[in-house]
Amino acid sequence: MEIKKFESHSSDKLTKDIHSSMEEADSSFGIEDFAIAVAQVIKDEFGSHNHKPFIDKLTSELSMGRTYEEYEGNDNSITKDEALSINKTLVKSRETIDSIKDESKFSKLEDDCKKRLEVYDKVLSDFIITSIFYDDVDDLSNKIIEIGDLILSKEGTDPIMVSNAVEDCYSIITKPTDKES
């Protein structure tokens, strides 16, 4: 069975179905459990001849269309444009934090971000917390590129995790509280 090339509406529906299934499942599962479950589905439903196309597509979707091999040999793991985009999200996060006058809400958001960032590299987590909650974020694009390079060389993982980590904190910071909803 070939991996089907999903049209946008098909993959959107499948994404919604997966989200629904995840909500019904045990909420304590982690990313490793999810990866194991997805791997089992790929083995069961698509066959070993589709492993590489699946991994290639997954890598492409998670890494702004670039594979690990495409990062190798490049001067930087994150392009200047990508770093500027990530920096914009840091700025928006910082602007939201600056508007908070309630110290307890500030502390809760910082704690929530720290907890969410535990799954990421410590250097990256510390950089994001410091940038969003304490430092000036006017233009950190060079530092963002530097951290992406560090993650690629140290961990061998996709430097897109810089963007993912920033987005994770941004979603926590901008999520309405029960009182605001």
Contacts in CASP RR format, 6 or more apart in sequence:
PFRMAT RR
TARGET T0000
AUTHOR 0000-0000-0000
METHOD contacts of the structure
MODEL  1
MEIKKFESHSSDKLTKDIHSSMEEADSSFGIEDFAIAVAQVIKDEFGSHN
HKPFIDKLTSELSMGRTYEEYEGNDNSITKDEALSINKTLVKSRETIDSI
KDESKFSKLEDDCKKRLEVYDKVLSDFIITSIFYDDVDDLSNKIIEIGDL
ILSKEGTDPIMVSNAVEDCYSIITKPTDKES
1 45 0 8 1.000
1 46 0 8 1.000
1 47 0 8 1.000
1 50 0 8 1.000
2 50 0 8 1.000
3 46 0 8 1.000
3 50 0 8 1.000
3 53 0 8 1.000
3 54 0 8 1.000
3 57 0 8 1.000
4 10 0 8 1.000
6 14 0 8 1.000
22 34 0 8 1.000
31 119 0 8 1.000
42 50 0 8 1.000
42 51 0 8 1.000
42 54 0 8 1.000
46 54 0 8 1.000
56 67 0 8 1.000
59 65 0 8 1.000
59 67 0 8 1.000
59 68 0 8 1.000
59 158 0 8 1.000
60 66 0 8 1.000
60 67 0 8 1.000
62 158 0 8 1.000
62 160 0 8 1.000
63 158 0 8 1.000
63 160 0 8 1.000
64 82 0 8 1.000
64 160 0 8 1.000
64 163 0 8 1.000
68 156 0 8 1.000
68 158 0 8 1.000
71 77 0 8 1.000
71 152 0 8 1.000
71 158 0 8 1.000
71 159 0 8 1.000
76 145 0 8 1.000
76 148 0 8 1.000
76 149 0 8 1.000
77 145 0 8 1.000
77 148 0 8 1.000
77 149 0 8 1.000
77 151 0 8 1.000
77 152 0 8 1.000
77 159 0 8 1.000
78 86 0 8 1.000
78 144 0 8 1.000
78 145 0 8 1.000
78 148 0 8 1.000
78 149 0 8 1.000
78 159 0 8 1.000
78 160 0 8 1.000
78 162 0 8 1.000
78 163 0 8 1.000
80 141 0 8 1.000
80 145 0 8 1.000
82 163 0 8 1.000
83 141 0 8 1.000
83 142 0 8 1.000
83 144 0 8 1.000
83 145 0 8 1.000
84 141 0 8 1.000
85 163 0 8 1.000
86 141 0 8 1.000
86 144 0 8 1.000
86 162 0 8 1.000
86 163 0 8 1.000
86 166 0 8 1.000
87 137 0 8 1.000
87 139 0 8 1.000
87 140 0 8 1.000
87 141 0 8 1.000
87 144 0 8 1.000
89 163 0 8 1.000
89 166 0 8 1.000
89 167 0 8 1.000
89 170 0 8 1.000
90 128 0 8 1.000
90 131 0 8 1.000
90 132 0 8 1.000
90 137 0 8 1.000
90 140 0 8 1.000
90 166 0 8 1.000
91 137 0 8 1.000
91 138 0 8 1.000
92 170 0 8 1.000
92 174 0 8 1.000
93 132 0 8 1.000
93 137 0 8 1.000
93 166 0 8 1.000
93 169 0 8 1.000
93 170 0 8 1.000
93 173 0 8 1.000
93 174 0 8 1.000
94 131 0 8 1.000
94 132 0 8 1.000
94 137 0 8 1.000
96 173 0 8 1.000
96 174 0 8 1.000
97 106 0 8 1.000
97 109 0 8 1.000
97 132 0 8 1.000
97 133 0 8 1.000
97 173 0 8 1.000
100 106 0 8 1.000
100 109 0 8 1.000
105 177 0 8 1.000
106 133 0 8 1.000
109 172 0 8 1.000
109 173 0 8 1.000
110 129 0 8 1.000
110 133 0 8 1.000
112 172 0 8 1.000
113 128 0 8 1.000
113 129 0 8 1.000
113 132 0 8 1.000
113 133 0 8 1.000
113 168 0 8 1.000
113 169 0 8 1.000
113 172 0 8 1.000
113 173 0 8 1.000
114 125 0 8 1.000
114 129 0 8 1.000
116 168 0 8 1.000
116 169 0 8 1.000
116 172 0 8 1.000
117 124 0 8 1.000
117 125 0 8 1.000
117 128 0 8 1.000
117 129 0 8 1.000
117 165 0 8 1.000
117 168 0 8 1.000
117 169 0 8 1.000
118 125 0 8 1.000
120 161 0 8 1.000
120 164 0 8 1.000
120 165 0 8 1.000
121 150 0 8 1.000
121 151 0 8 1.000
121 154 0 8 1.000
121 155 0 8 1.000
121 161 0 8 1.000
123 147 0 8 1.000
123 150 0 8 1.000
123 151 0 8 1.000
124 147 0 8 1.000
124 151 0 8 1.000
124 161 0 8 1.000
124 162 0 8 1.000
124 165 0 8 1.000
125 165 0 8 1.000
127 143 0 8 1.000
127 147 0 8 1.000
128 165 0 8 1.000
128 166 0 8 1.000
128 169 0 8 1.000
129 169 0 8 1.000
131 137 0 8 1.000
131 140 0 8 1.000
132 169 0 8 1.000
132 173 0 8 1.000
144 162 0 8 1.000
147 159 0 8 1.000
147 162 0 8 1.000
148 159 0 8 1.000
148 162 0 8 1.000
149 159 0 8 1.000
151 157 0 8 1.000
151 158 0 8 1.000
151 159 0 8 1.000
151 161 0 8 1.000
151 162 0 8 1.000
152 158 0 8 1.000
152 159 0 8 1.000
END
